[in-house]
Amino acid sequence: MATSGTLRIGELSRRSGVRPELLRAWERRYGLLEPTRSAGGLRLYSPADVERVRLMRQYLADGLAAAEAAALARRAVAHGDGAHGDGAHGDGARPALRASAERADLAAALERFDEPRAQELIDRLLSIATVETLLAEIVLPYLHDLGERWQRGEVTVAQEHFAAGVLRGRLLGLARGWGLGVGPAAILACLPGERHDLGLIAFGLALRARGWRIVYLGPDTPVETIAETADRLTPTAIVLTAVTGSLLAPVLPQLRALAARHAVALGGAAAHDPAVARDGIAALADDPIGAAEQLSRRVRA
């Protein structure tokens, strides 16, 4: 139910820093605002509407698509996770992220095949944390732990595949529109034979948060395809990854030729091969967030 409002659209625009035309579009397309009507029929907005707009702007800045940003903003205010009014977060701060507990809750949901609960938890996390914080504090540590527990036989293949599939789908949802904009462009792909791309997707999201445009070619990509795409698009960087180091040697001559024409960087276990540095290929950090910052610094230098 809409809270009784007192603010006209111009005042809402002034408080939120968003043009009236865009506010009306968000209301019409996504149901972001819940105005009431004055006796004379004027649309009046409440502090809750101001908070939904603030959250919408934050989520858009984090790289979320508009529809998802609006849904999360509505849910956050409805559940009291926002910072409007005179509540505990009236200074605009987000509620604290309890990373260990949140990670355990998400693991429990995924490993009992409860996707609705897992999606609900991710929605909540996105209402209190940036995409990069979600990756650094929740998703990437969980995936690392999941892989180790799978190797020890503590989770089944089905549980590991299900959890990775749910998280991959959600991260790709957050990636919608990551090729838009005017920043530096990066082509991302896994080396031939490498089908694990969750780390690469996380890396792409971290790059996007730093203003990059992403051209994502995905798992198991032939080097010829990567080269053709790079020659056509002339990206700022090509970033390739392989969790399995043995996948590098068969394609190293092709990568050497590619690096002669374009800036090429390598992530994953393959980046630790001594041949990489000798062939003019940059080796990136194992951590996707750190690797994104590393590549961004190289470009700024």
C-alpha contacts under 8 A as a table, 3 or more apart, distances in Angstrom:
res1	aa1	res2	aa2	distance
2	A	34	E	5.28
2	A	35	P	6.63
2	A	36	T	6.82
3	T	34	E	7.61
3	T	35	P	7.85
3	T	36	T	7.57
3	T	46	S	6.27
3	T	48	A	7.34
4	S	35	P	7.70
4	S	36	T	6.06
4	S	44	L	7.78
4	S	45	Y	7.48
4	S	46	S	6.33
5	G	35	P	6.58
5	G	36	T	6.04
5	G	44	L	4.87
5	G	45	Y	4.36
5	G	46	S	4.02
5	G	47	P	7.55
6	T	44	L	5.31
6	T	45	Y	5.83
6	T	46	S	6.09
7	L	10	G	7.92
7	L	11	E	5.84
7	L	12	L	6.18
7	L	44	L	5.07
7	L	45	Y	4.73
7	L	46	S	6.19
8	R	11	E	5.47
8	R	12	L	6.32
8	R	42	L	7.65
8	R	43	R	6.48
8	R	44	L	5.03
8	R	45	Y	6.16
9	I	12	L	5.01
9	I	13	S	6.07
9	I	20	P	6.31
9	I	43	R	7.45
9	I	44	L	7.18
9	I	45	Y	7.16
10	G	13	S	5.03
10	G	14	R	6.23
10	G	20	P	6.58
11	E	14	R	4.95
11	E	15	R	6.15
12	L	15	R	5.22
12	L	16	S	6.01
12	L	45	Y	7.05
12	L	50	V	6.49
13	S	16	S	5.25
13	S	17	G	5.50
13	S	18	V	5.13
13	S	19	R	5.67
13	S	20	P	5.68
13	S	23	L	7.50
14	R	17	G	5.42
14	R	18	V	7.31
15	R	50	V	7.21
16	S	50	V	6.26
16	S	53	V	6.60
16	S	54	R	6.40
18	V	22	L	6.69
18	V	23	L	6.59
19	R	22	L	5.35
19	R	23	L	6.31
20	P	23	L	4.97
20	P	24	R	6.17
21	E	24	R	5.25
21	E	25	A	6.30
22	L	25	A	4.93
22	L	26	W	6.16
23	L	26	W	5.15
23	L	27	E	6.20
24	R	27	E	5.03
24	R	28	R	6.06
25	A	28	R	5.08
25	A	29	R	5.87
25	A	30	Y	7.98
26	W	29	R	5.35
26	W	30	Y	5.42
26	W	31	G	6.63
26	W	32	L	5.83
26	W	33	L	7.50
26	W	70	A	7.95
27	E	30	Y	5.71
27	E	31	G	4.60
27	E	32	L	4.90
27	E	33	L	5.07
27	E	34	E	7.76
28	R	31	G	5.86
28	R	32	L	7.93
30	Y	67	A	6.25
30	Y	70	A	6.26
30	Y	71	A	7.60
31	G	34	E	7.28
31	G	70	A	7.73
32	L	49	D	7.68
32	L	52	R	6.80
32	L	53	V	7.53
32	L	70	A	5.77
32	L	71	A	7.62
32	L	73	A	7.62
32	L	74	R	6.40
33	L	45	Y	7.66
33	L	49	D	5.47
33	L	52	R	7.32
33	L	53	V	7.99
34	E	45	Y	7.01
34	E	49	D	6.71
35	P	43	R	5.66
35	P	44	L	5.17
35	P	45	Y	4.79
35	P	46	S	7.18
35	P	49	D	7.87
36	T	43	R	5.74
36	T	44	L	5.26
36	T	45	Y	6.68
37	R	40	G	7.59
37	R	41	G	5.23
37	R	42	L	5.35
37	R	43	R	4.81
37	R	44	L	5.82
38	S	41	G	5.01
38	S	42	L	5.10
38	S	43	R	6.55
38	S	44	L	6.71
39	A	42	L	7.47
45	Y	49	D	6.08
45	Y	50	V	7.82
46	S	49	D	5.25
46	S	50	V	6.70
47	P	50	V	4.93
47	P	51	E	6.31
47	P	84	H	6.32
47	P	85	G	6.29
48	A	51	E	5.05
48	A	52	R	6.21
48	A	77	V	6.87
48	A	84	H	6.10
48	A	85	G	7.41
49	D	52	R	5.03
49	D	53	V	6.25
50	V	53	V	5.26
50	V	54	R	6.28
50	V	84	H	7.56
51	E	54	R	4.94
51	E	55	L	6.17
51	E	77	V	7.26
51	E	82	G	6.77
51	E	83	A	6.64
51	E	84	H	5.32
52	R	55	L	5.17
52	R	56	M	6.01
52	R	70	A	7.81
52	R	73	A	5.21
52	R	74	R	6.19
52	R	77	V	6.60
52	R	82	G	7.94
53	V	56	M	4.92
53	V	57	R	6.23
53	V	73	A	7.62
54	R	57	R	5.30
54	R	58	Q	6.35
55	L	58	Q	4.94
55	L	59	Y	6.11
55	L	69	A	7.86
55	L	73	A	5.41
55	L	82	G	7.62
56	M	59	Y	5.25
56	M	60	L	6.14
56	M	66	A	7.85
56	M	69	A	5.47
56	M	70	A	5.69
56	M	72	L	7.95
56	M	73	A	5.70
57	R	60	L	5.15
57	R	61	A	6.16
58	Q	61	A	5.10
58	Q	62	D	6.25
59	Y	62	D	4.86
59	Y	63	G	6.52
59	Y	64	L	5.67
59	Y	69	A	5.32
59	Y	130	T	7.49
60	L	63	G	5.16
60	L	64	L	5.09
60	L	65	A	6.59
60	L	66	A	6.53
60	L	69	A	6.25
61	A	64	L	7.39
61	A	209	A	7.90
62	D	130	T	5.99
62	D	131	V	5.96
62	D	132	E	7.92
62	D	209	A	6.41
63	G	131	V	7.57
63	G	174	L	6.87
63	G	175	A	7.36
63	G	178	W	7.49
63	G	205	L	7.88
63	G	208	R	7.21
63	G	209	A	6.59
64	L	68	E	6.41
64	L	69	A	5.75
64	L	174	L	5.35
64	L	175	A	7.33
64	L	176	R	7.37
65	A	68	E	5.47
65	A	69	A	6.02
65	A	174	L	6.86
65	A	176	R	6.22
65	A	177	G	7.04
66	A	69	A	4.98
66	A	70	A	6.07
67	A	70	A	5.26
67	A	71	A	6.27
68	E	71	A	5.06
68	E	72	L	6.14
69	A	72	L	5.26
69	A	73	A	6.12
70	A	73	A	5.05
70	A	74	R	6.16
71	A	74	R	5.25
71	A	75	R	6.19
72	L	75	R	5.05
72	L	76	A	5.94
72	L	123	D	6.56
72	L	124	R	7.84
72	L	126	L	7.36
72	L	127	S	6.05
73	A	76	A	5.15
73	A	77	V	6.32
73	A	127	S	6.96
74	R	77	V	5.48
74	R	78	A	6.12
75	R	78	A	5.05
75	R	79	H	6.07
76	A	79	H	5.26
76	A	80	G	6.10
76	A	81	D	4.81
76	A	82	G	5.53
76	A	124	R	7.37
76	A	127	S	5.76
77	V	80	G	5.01
77	V	81	D	5.79
77	V	82	G	5.03
77	V	84	H	7.95
78	A	81	D	7.67
79	H	82	G	7.95
80	G	83	A	7.93
81	D	94	R	7.58
81	D	95	P	6.88
81	D	127	S	7.16
81	D	128	I	7.16
82	G	89	H	7.27
82	G	94	R	6.95
82	G	127	S	7.86
83	A	87	G	6.94
83	A	88	A	7.55
83	A	89	H	4.64
83	A	90	G	5.10
83	A	91	D	7.06
83	A	92	G	5.15
83	A	93	A	6.68
83	A	94	R	6.88
84	H	87	G	6.78
84	H	89	H	7.20
84	H	90	G	5.81
84	H	92	G	7.55
85	G	90	G	6.13
86	D	89	H	7.61
86	D	90	G	5.34
87	G	90	G	5.33
89	H	92	G	5.71
89	H	93	A	5.54
89	H	94	R	6.70
89	H	95	P	7.26
90	G	93	A	7.29
94	R	128	I	5.51
94	R	129	A	7.45
95	P	128	I	5.95
96	A	128	I	7.40
97	L	102	E	7.73
97	L	125	L	7.78
97	L	128	I	6.97
97	L	129	A	7.10
98	R	101	A	5.63
98	R	102	E	5.85
99	A	102	E	5.14
99	A	103	R	5.87
99	A	137	E	5.90
99	A	138	I	6.30
100	S	103	R	5.18
100	S	104	A	6.24
100	S	138	I	7.87
101	A	104	A	5.10
101	A	105	D	6.24
102	E	105	D	5.12
102	E	106	L	6.23
102	E	121	L	7.96
102	E	138	I	7.35
103	R	106	L	5.15
103	R	107	A	6.10
103	R	138	I	5.36
103	R	139	V	7.72
103	R	142	Y	6.66
104	A	107	A	5.05
104	A	108	A	6.13
105	D	108	A	5.20
105	D	109	A	6.36
105	D	121	L	7.83
106	L	109	A	5.21
106	L	110	L	6.18
106	L	118	A	5.74
106	L	121	L	6.54
106	L	122	I	7.84
107	A	110	L	5.22
107	A	111	E	5.94
107	A	142	Y	7.25
108	A	111	E	5.30
108	A	112	R	6.28
109	A	112	R	5.44
109	A	113	F	6.38
109	A	114	D	5.09
109	A	115	E	6.93
109	A	117	R	6.06
109	A	118	A	5.39
110	L	113	F	5.06
110	L	114	D	5.73
110	L	115	E	6.41
110	L	118	A	6.07
110	L	159	Q	7.44
110	L	162	F	7.24
110	L	163	A	5.28
110	L	166	V	8.00
111	E	114	D	7.50
111	E	155	V	7.93
111	E	159	Q	5.40
111	E	160	E	7.73
111	E	162	F	7.84
111	E	163	A	6.72
112	R	159	Q	7.64
113	F	159	Q	7.28
113	F	162	F	7.07
113	F	163	A	7.80
114	D	117	R	5.61
114	D	118	A	6.33
115	E	118	A	4.90
115	E	119	Q	6.01
115	E	166	V	7.34
116	P	119	Q	5.24
116	P	120	E	6.16
117	R	120	E	4.99
117	R	121	L	6.19
118	A	121	L	5.13
118	A	122	I	6.27
119	Q	122	I	5.06
119	Q	123	D	6.09
120	E	123	D	5.05
120	E	124	R	6.29
121	L	124	R	5.10
121	L	125	L	6.20
122	I	125	L	4.98
122	I	126	L	6.16
123	D	126	L	5.23
123	D	127	S	6.40
124	R	127	S	5.06
124	R	128	I	6.72
125	L	128	I	5.36
125	L	129	A	5.85
125	L	134	L	6.92
126	L	129	A	5.18
126	L	130	T	6.26
126	L	131	V	6.68
126	L	134	L	7.10
129	A	133	T	5.94
129	A	134	L	6.35
130	T	133	T	5.15
130	T	134	L	6.22
131	V	134	L	5.02
131	V	135	L	6.29
131	V	205	L	7.87
132	E	135	L	5.06
132	E	136	A	6.06
132	E	205	L	7.56
132	E	206	A	6.21
132	E	209	A	7.70
132	E	289	I	7.62
133	T	136	A	5.04
133	T	137	E	5.64
133	T	138	I	7.61
134	L	137	E	5.56
134	L	138	I	5.30
134	L	139	V	6.28
135	L	138	I	5.66
135	L	139	V	4.79
135	L	140	L	5.56
135	L	202	A	6.89
136	A	139	V	6.66
136	A	140	L	5.86
136	A	141	P	7.07
136	A	289	I	7.09
137	E	140	L	7.02
137	E	141	P	6.53
138	I	141	P	5.80
138	I	142	Y	6.01
139	V	142	Y	5.20
139	V	143	L	6.15
139	V	167	L	7.79
140	L	143	L	5.14
140	L	144	H	6.23
140	L	199	G	7.79
141	P	144	H	5.15
141	P	145	D	6.18
142	Y	145	D	5.07
142	Y	146	L	5.92
143	L	146	L	4.90
143	L	147	G	6.16
143	L	164	A	7.62
144	H	147	G	5.29
144	H	148	E	6.44
145	D	148	E	5.16
145	D	149	R	6.16
146	L	149	R	5.16
146	L	150	W	6.06
146	L	155	V	7.71
146	L	160	E	6.94
147	G	150	W	5.09
147	G	151	Q	6.31
147	G	160	E	7.66
148	E	151	Q	5.16
148	E	152	R	6.42
149	R	152	R	4.99
149	R	153	G	6.18
149	R	154	E	5.08
149	R	155	V	6.08
150	W	153	G	4.98
150	W	154	E	5.64
150	W	155	V	5.00
150	W	156	T	6.54
150	W	157	V	7.28
150	W	160	E	7.05
151	Q	154	E	7.61
152	R	155	V	7.99
153	G	156	T	6.80
155	V	159	Q	6.19
155	V	160	E	6.79
156	T	159	Q	5.15
156	T	160	E	6.29
157	V	160	E	5.13
157	V	161	H	6.03
158	A	161	H	5.21
158	A	162	F	5.97
159	Q	162	F	5.16
159	Q	163	A	6.05
160	E	163	A	5.33
160	E	164	A	6.09
161	H	164	A	5.23
161	H	165	G	5.93
162	F	165	G	5.07
162	F	166	V	6.19
163	A	166	V	5.31
163	A	167	L	6.25
164	A	167	L	5.21
164	A	168	R	5.87
164	A	198	L	7.84
165	G	168	R	5.07
165	G	169	G	6.12
166	V	169	G	5.27
166	V	170	R	6.29
167	L	170	R	5.07
167	L	171	L	6.09
168	R	171	L	5.19
168	R	172	L	6.15
168	R	198	L	6.08
168	R	201	I	7.99
169	G	172	L	5.21
169	G	173	G	6.23
170	R	173	G	4.95
170	R	174	L	6.43
171	L	174	L	5.02
171	L	175	A	6.27
171	L	201	I	6.99
171	L	202	A	7.26
172	L	175	A	4.77
172	L	176	R	6.70
172	L	201	I	7.24
173	G	176	R	5.63
174	L	205	L	7.82
175	A	178	W	5.39
175	A	205	L	6.45
177	G	180	L	5.53
178	W	205	L	7.74
178	W	208	R	6.26
178	W	212	W	7.99
178	W	213	R	5.82
178	W	214	I	5.56
179	G	213	R	4.54
179	G	214	I	4.65
179	G	215	V	6.05
180	L	213	R	6.04
180	L	214	I	7.96
181	G	212	W	7.96
181	G	213	R	6.42
182	V	212	W	7.96
182	V	213	R	7.22
183	G	211	G	5.51
183	G	212	W	4.99
183	G	213	R	5.90
184	P	211	G	7.29
184	P	212	W	4.99
184	P	213	R	5.98
184	P	235	P	7.34
184	P	236	T	5.72
185	A	212	W	5.66
185	A	213	R	4.56
185	A	214	I	5.84
185	A	215	V	7.26
185	A	235	P	5.04
185	A	236	T	5.26
185	A	237	A	6.77
186	A	212	W	7.01
186	A	213	R	6.29
186	A	214	I	5.20
186	A	215	V	6.07
186	A	235	P	5.61
186	A	236	T	5.87
186	A	237	A	4.89
186	A	238	I	5.55
186	A	239	V	6.94
187	I	214	I	6.17
187	I	215	V	4.71
187	I	216	Y	5.96
187	I	217	L	7.22
187	I	230	A	7.36
187	I	235	P	6.69
187	I	237	A	6.52
187	I	238	I	4.73
187	I	239	V	6.13
188	L	200	L	7.29
188	L	204	G	7.49
188	L	214	I	7.19
188	L	215	V	6.22
188	L	216	Y	4.98
188	L	217	L	5.99
188	L	218	G	6.99
188	L	238	I	6.12
188	L	239	V	4.97
188	L	240	L	5.92
189	A	200	L	7.61
189	A	216	Y	6.37
189	A	217	L	5.02
189	A	218	G	4.91
189	A	219	P	6.18
189	A	220	D	7.62
189	A	221	T	6.30
189	A	226	I	7.60
189	A	239	V	6.61
189	A	240	L	5.06
189	A	241	T	6.66
190	C	193	G	7.99
190	C	194	E	5.72
190	C	195	R	7.10
190	C	196	H	7.82
190	C	197	D	6.78
190	C	200	L	7.76
190	C	217	L	7.85
190	C	218	G	6.03
190	C	219	P	4.71
190	C	220	D	5.42
190	C	221	T	5.89
190	C	240	L	5.36
190	C	241	T	4.84
190	C	242	A	5.97
191	L	194	E	5.56
191	L	219	P	7.17
191	L	220	D	5.52
191	L	221	T	5.69
191	L	222	P	6.94
191	L	223	V	7.20
191	L	240	L	6.24
191	L	241	T	5.97
191	L	242	A	5.80
191	L	247	L	7.11
191	L	248	L	7.54
192	P	219	P	7.60
192	P	220	D	4.23
192	P	221	T	5.06
192	P	222	P	5.35
192	P	223	V	7.18
192	P	247	L	7.19
193	G	219	P	7.88
193	G	220	D	4.91
193	G	221	T	7.77
193	G	247	L	6.83
194	E	197	D	7.81
194	E	219	P	5.98
194	E	220	D	4.96
194	E	241	T	7.97
194	E	242	A	5.75
194	E	243	V	7.03
194	E	244	T	7.21
194	E	247	L	7.51
195	R	219	P	4.74
195	R	220	D	5.54
196	H	199	G	7.65
196	H	219	P	6.65
196	H	242	A	7.92
196	H	243	V	7.18
197	D	200	L	5.06
197	D	201	I	6.21
197	D	218	G	6.83
197	D	219	P	5.93
198	L	201	I	5.12
198	L	202	A	6.23
199	G	202	A	5.06
199	G	203	F	6.12
199	G	288	P	6.35
200	L	203	F	4.91
200	L	204	G	6.16
200	L	241	T	7.06
200	L	288	P	7.25
201	I	204	G	4.97
201	I	205	L	6.30
202	A	205	L	5.12
202	A	206	A	6.29
202	A	288	P	6.30
202	A	289	I	7.64
203	F	206	A	5.09
203	F	207	L	6.17
203	F	288	P	4.56
203	F	289	I	6.12
203	F	291	A	7.19
203	F	292	A	6.06
204	G	207	L	4.99
204	G	208	R	6.05
204	G	214	I	6.64
204	G	292	A	7.74
205	L	208	R	4.95
205	L	209	A	6.27
206	A	209	A	5.12
206	A	210	R	6.64
206	A	288	P	7.39
206	A	289	I	5.79
206	A	292	A	5.89
207	L	210	R	5.08
207	L	211	G	6.67
207	L	212	W	5.51
207	L	213	R	7.91
207	L	214	I	7.96
207	L	292	A	5.24
207	L	293	E	7.58
207	L	296	S	7.66
208	R	211	G	5.13
208	R	212	W	4.71
208	R	213	R	6.21
208	R	214	I	7.01
209	A	212	W	7.27
210	R	293	E	7.99
210	R	296	S	7.46
217	L	221	T	6.91
217	L	226	I	7.87
218	G	221	T	6.71
221	T	225	T	6.85
221	T	226	I	7.05
222	P	225	T	5.33
222	P	226	I	6.55
223	V	226	I	4.94
223	V	227	A	6.06
223	V	251	V	7.41
223	V	254	Q	6.88
223	V	255	L	7.42
224	E	227	A	5.10
224	E	228	E	6.14
225	T	228	E	5.16
225	T	229	T	6.17
226	I	229	T	5.24
226	I	230	A	6.11
227	A	230	A	5.04
227	A	231	D	6.05
227	A	258	L	6.46
228	E	231	D	5.22
228	E	232	R	6.26
229	T	232	R	5.15
229	T	233	L	6.10
230	A	233	L	5.16
230	A	234	T	5.23
230	A	235	P	6.24
230	A	238	I	7.60
230	A	262	H	7.62
231	D	234	T	5.53
234	T	262	H	7.56
235	P	238	I	6.91
235	P	262	H	7.80
236	T	262	H	7.90
236	T	263	A	6.88
237	A	262	H	6.94
237	A	263	A	4.98
237	A	264	V	5.86
237	A	265	A	7.25
238	I	262	H	7.33
238	I	263	A	6.17
238	I	264	V	4.76
238	I	265	A	6.13
239	V	264	V	5.95
239	V	265	A	4.78
239	V	266	L	5.67
239	V	267	G	7.27
240	L	264	V	7.64
240	L	265	A	6.33
240	L	266	L	4.91
240	L	267	G	6.20
241	T	266	L	5.51
241	T	267	G	4.55
241	T	268	G	5.40
241	T	270	A	7.04
241	T	271	A	7.83
242	A	245	G	6.37
242	A	247	L	6.86
242	A	248	L	7.55
242	A	267	G	6.67
242	A	268	G	5.21
242	A	269	A	6.21
242	A	270	A	5.62
243	V	268	G	4.95
243	V	269	A	5.11
243	V	270	A	6.77
244	T	247	L	5.97
244	T	268	G	7.69
244	T	269	A	5.96
244	T	270	A	6.63
245	G	248	L	5.96
245	G	268	G	7.75
245	G	269	A	4.93
245	G	270	A	4.19
245	G	271	A	7.83
245	G	272	H	7.98
245	G	273	D	7.51
246	S	249	A	6.27
246	S	270	A	7.31
247	L	250	P	6.48
247	L	251	V	7.51
247	L	270	A	7.39
248	L	251	V	5.71
248	L	252	L	5.91
248	L	270	A	5.95
249	A	252	L	5.18
250	P	253	P	7.66
251	V	254	Q	5.38
251	V	255	L	6.26
252	L	255	L	4.97
252	L	256	R	6.01
253	P	256	R	5.04
253	P	257	A	6.43
254	Q	257	A	5.17
254	Q	258	L	6.19
255	L	258	L	4.85
255	L	259	A	6.00
256	R	259	A	5.15
256	R	260	A	6.49
256	R	279	D	5.84
256	R	280	G	7.54
256	R	281	I	7.76
257	A	260	A	5.23
257	A	261	R	7.10
258	L	261	R	5.50
258	L	262	H	6.10
258	L	264	V	7.44
259	A	262	H	5.06
259	A	263	A	5.80
259	A	264	V	5.43
259	A	279	D	7.67
259	A	280	G	6.57
259	A	281	I	6.43
260	A	263	A	7.91
260	A	280	G	7.96
263	A	281	I	7.48
264	V	280	G	7.98
264	V	281	I	5.40
264	V	282	A	6.38
265	A	281	I	5.40
265	A	282	A	4.38
265	A	283	A	5.81
265	A	284	L	6.63
266	L	270	A	7.00
266	L	271	A	5.22
266	L	276	V	8.00
266	L	281	I	6.87
266	L	282	A	6.14
266	L	283	A	5.16
266	L	284	L	5.93
267	G	270	A	6.51
267	G	271	A	5.07
267	G	283	A	6.26
267	G	284	L	5.12
267	G	285	A	6.82
267	G	286	D	6.57
268	G	271	A	5.66
268	G	272	H	7.79
268	G	284	L	7.84
268	G	285	A	7.94
268	G	286	D	5.85
269	A	272	H	5.76
269	A	273	D	7.75
269	A	286	D	7.88
270	A	273	D	5.72
271	A	276	V	6.57
271	A	283	A	4.99
271	A	284	L	6.66
272	H	276	V	7.47
272	H	283	A	7.16
273	D	276	V	5.74
274	P	277	A	6.21
274	P	278	R	7.04
275	A	278	R	5.15
275	A	279	D	6.24
276	V	279	D	5.41
276	V	280	G	6.74
276	V	281	I	5.35
276	V	282	A	7.08
276	V	283	A	6.95
277	A	280	G	5.39
277	A	281	I	5.53
277	A	282	A	6.39
277	A	283	A	7.05
278	R	281	I	7.50
284	L	291	A	5.32
284	L	294	Q	7.16
284	L	295	L	7.57
285	A	288	P	7.11
285	A	290	G	6.17
285	A	291	A	4.80
285	A	294	Q	7.56
286	D	290	G	7.63
286	D	291	A	6.83
287	D	290	G	5.23
287	D	291	A	5.95
288	P	291	A	4.94
288	P	292	A	6.15
289	I	292	A	5.20
289	I	293	E	6.45
290	G	293	E	5.15
290	G	294	Q	6.04
291	A	294	Q	4.89
291	A	295	L	6.14
292	A	295	L	5.29
292	A	296	S	6.13
293	E	296	S	5.05
293	E	297	R	6.12
294	Q	297	R	5.24
294	Q	298	R	6.39
295	L	298	R	5.10
295	L	299	V	6.40
296	S	299	V	5.20
296	S	300	R	6.25
297	R	300	R	5.05
297	R	301	A	6.04
298	R	301	A	5.24
